[in-house]
Amino acid sequence: MSGLVSISPLFSVSVLKDSVTGCSSGLGKALAKHAYEAGCPVVATARRPETLSYLPDDDENVLKLGLDVTAAEQIDHVMKTAVDRYGRLDVIVNNAAYGLTGDTEVIPDADARAQFETNFWGPVNVTKAALPIMREVNAPGKGGLIMQISSVGGRVCFPGGALYHASKFALEGFTDTVAKEMHPDWNIKFTIIELGAVLTNFVQNMTLPPRHPAYEDPACGYNKIKAYMASLENTAQWSDPAVCARVLHELASNRNETKPPLRLALGADAWAAVKAELEGITKENEEWKSVAESTSHEENEKAREFLLDHRQ
């Protein structure tokens, strides 16, 4: 539940102010360090600011702030402080998140709701606070980029992660919709980063409720996922957070030269999983086409055309 980080990549001759949530460790930390070492102003936030000690305290290009993204009033304070310091906010990276995994039947409601508070409502509230800054405070037409750090789990589901997947699916649906609401003149863009496995403490920090005895049978799907995540040998295949940070920083820096993708699967594992998922969805959709169309009549053609025209 860490907070907002403001990172500033270089764009043309201008120094741009960016913001990333969840900077105390993992990808957020790697991204903050990369931006700072590239000579960019960094506004780093975390629920416990002392975890940001990897950045200097006496550098005008560094602003460290405490933030829990589940507290809306803290988000407003961080946004105002960042704008007061730098005069604008061009790139937001919503990175604060954690995993809740286990047998869905026994996951307490309180844990499920807490998962959504951090993984969904946190980024939603940061995004809503950033939009008027990008539209009205930044120079006219300069807009900005909002990156939502999602997961391959935002499009592909695995056993044991029902609430985590639900939070990421919700975040992707929210982002896809809001992106379609933007006026072209505002130049506000969105990119959803669907991460694969990355060498961070994400797995170690997962919330793991007690198992339900009925699901401990080896035939239940979660047991294979649990064994894979627990194997140190498998981590050798995972992506380097420093490399991911470099890719995200370049994407943000070049956002006006090349159109950022709405979704970017990051990691060979994520790319392959998303590809297989999309192919499976397409195959099943085609197989059931006649049944789907059997409920329609001639006037339904207008609805079809409307839906196709308004997807973008």
N, C-alpha and C positions, 0 to 999 in steps of 0.2 A: 504494500500500500504506500509506496514512496511517491514522491511528488514530481514536480515539474522541473525540467531542465531546459534552459534556453541555450541553444547552440547556434552559432552563426557561421555558415559557410561563406566563401567568397563568390560573389556573382558579378561578372564584369569587373568594375573597379570599386564596387560598393561592398561594404561589410554588412552582411545580413544577420539579423537576429532570429535565432531559432529557439524552439522550446521542446524539451523531451521529458517525459515523466519516467520515474523509476531509475535514478542514476546511482544508487548506492552500490550496485554490483552488476555483474553480467553485461548484457548488451548496452544498457543505459550508461554504465560506467565506461565501457569501451568507446561509446559514441561521444561522450563528453570529453574524454581524454583525447580522442582523435581530433575533435573540433578545436580544442585548446591548442594542441600541438601544431595544428595547421594555421595558427595565428588568429583564430576567431574568438570573439567575445562569447562567453559561456555563462548562462544563468542556470546553475545546477540546483536542483531541489531534491529532498528526500524527507521521509517521515522523521528520520533521525539525522540532522545535518552533520553530525560528527562523522558519519560514514562517508562524507565527501572530502576527507582529508587528503585524498590523492590529488586534489587541485589546490593551488596556492591561495592563501588568505589575503595577500597584499598586492594583487594584480588587478588593474582596472578592467581587464577583460574577463574577470570572474566575479560572478555574483552568486552566493550560496544562500539558499532560503529553505526553511522547513516547510514541508507540505505533506498532508495526508489527502490524497485525491478523493477520499470519501467525505471530506468536509468542504462544502461548497464555498463557505466564507473564506477559507484559506486559499482556494483557487482564485477568488477575486482579488485577494490581497497580493498574491504572487504576480498576477497579471498586471496589476497597477504598478507594483514595484519595478517589474521588468520594463514596462513602458516608460516610467519615470526615469529609469537609468539610461535606456538606450533609444527611446523615442519611437520605437516601432517593434513589431514582432512578426517576423516573416515566415518562420517554419516552426510548426508544433510537431513534436514526436510523442505520442501517447504510448508509453512503454510500461507503465506500472501495471503489474498483473501477478497472479500466482495460480497454482494448480490445485484443484480439489479432485481427488480421485478415490475410487472405491466402489463398493456395491451400492448402486443407486437406491435400492430399497431401504437401506438403513442410514443413509446420509441425513443428519439432522437438518431440519428446516433452517435453523439459525446459520449453519455452515453454508447452506445453499444460497441464502440471501446475502451473506457476507461475500460470497464469490461474485455475485452480480454487482454489489456495491463497488467493489474494486475494479473488476474486469470490464464492466459495462457502464455503470453510472458515472464512475470516475472519468473515463474518456469522454462520455457524453457531455458532462458539465464543463470539462476543459475545452472541448470543441465549441460549445455554445458561448463560452466566455471569450474565445479567440476570434470568433467570426466578426463581431463589430469592430475589433481592433484592425483586422485585416481589411475590412471594407471601408472604415471611416478614419482610422488613425494613420495607417500607412498611406503613402502618397497615392493619389487617385490612379487606379488601374494597376498598381503594383501587387495588390492582393497578397497571396502567400500560399504555402503548402502545409497541409495537415496530414501527417503520417500516423496511421493507426497500426501499432505493432500487434498484429493478430497472430495466427498460428495456422499451420496446415490443418489444425483442429478446428479452424473456422470454416472449413469446407469438407473435411473428411473426418468421420467419426470412428473412434476406437472404443472397445469395451472399457467400462470403468470411469469414463470421463464425461458422463451425461451433462452434469451441471457446468463443467468447464467448457465443453463444446457449445452448450446452449448460450453461455455468456459471449463466446467469440462469434457464433452465428448471429447473435443479436447485434453485436458491435459492427459486423460487416453489413448487415441489413440496414442499420442506422446510417452508416457512412455512405453506402451506395445511394440511399435515398436523398440524404442531405446534399451530396455532390450534384444530384440532378436538380436541386432547388436553386443552385447558384446562378445569378445573372452573369452572362459571359463577360460583361464589362468589369465585373469585380475581380476577375482573374484569380479566384480562390480555387485551389486544386486539392485533390485528395488522393492518397495512395495507401492501400491496405497491404501491409507486409505480412505474408503468410509464412512464418518461420518453420523450418524443419527442426531437427534436433541440433542444439547449439551447446557448446561446452560452457555451461554456466552452473550456478547452484539451483536452477529451477527445480530439478528433480528432488534435491535434498530438502527444498523448502516447501514441497507439496504438503497439503493437509490430507492425512490418511485416517479416516474414521475406522473403528474396529470392523473386522470382516463379518459378514453374515454367513453362518455355517453352511447354508444351502448352496452358496456360490463357491465354496472351496473345492468342489469337485473339479478335477483337471479338465473336464469337458467344457467348463464355463470359460468364456473368452477372455475375461479380465486376467486370468492367471498367467496367460502367455505374455500379455503386455507388461504385467507386473515383473515377471522374470526378466524380460528384455530391458526394462528400465533400471533394474537392479544390477545388471551385469556391467562391470567396469570394462570388460573387453569391448563391448559395443560402443563405448564412448569414443574409441579411436576413429570411428566413422563420422563423428559429429562435426559440425561447422565451427570454425574459429570465430569468436565474437569480434575480434579485431578486424578480421576480413569483412564480416558483415557490416561493421561500423563504417569502414571505408566505402563500401558500396552504397550505403544509405546516405552518407555525406555527399558523395558524388552525385547521387540522384537529386538531392535537395539543391545542390549548387547549380545544377544544369536544368532546373525545372522549367525555365523559360526558353531554353534552347531546344529541348526535346520534351515532348508531352509525356509527363509521368504516367505510368499505367495505373488504372484504378486498383488492380490487384497484382501483386508480385510475389510468386512463390519463391522463397529464398532457401537455397540448398537443393542438392540433387535429389535428396529423399522427398522433400516437399513437392518439387516439380513433378516427380514421377507419380507420387500419390494423388496429386490433384488431376493429372492427366488421366490416370486410371479411373478416378471417380467420375470425371466428366464423360469419359467414354461409356462407362457403365450406365450413367443417367441417360445419355443419348440413346443407347441401345434399348433400354427399358421403355423410354418414351416412345420410340418408334414401334415397338412391339404392341403397345397399347393405344396406338393412334386411332384405330377404327372404333374402339370403345369410347375414347374421349370425344370423337366427333359425332358419335351416335346421339349425344344429348343435345346437339345444336340444330338450328334451323337456318333458313336463308338469311334472316336478319342478323344472325350471330356473326356474319362476315364483317359487319361494321364494328362489332366489339373486337374482333381479331385484329382488324386494321388499326383500331385506336390503340390497343395494347402494344402492337409492334412499333407504332410511330412514337409512342411516349416512353419507350424503355430508356432512351438516352436523355 
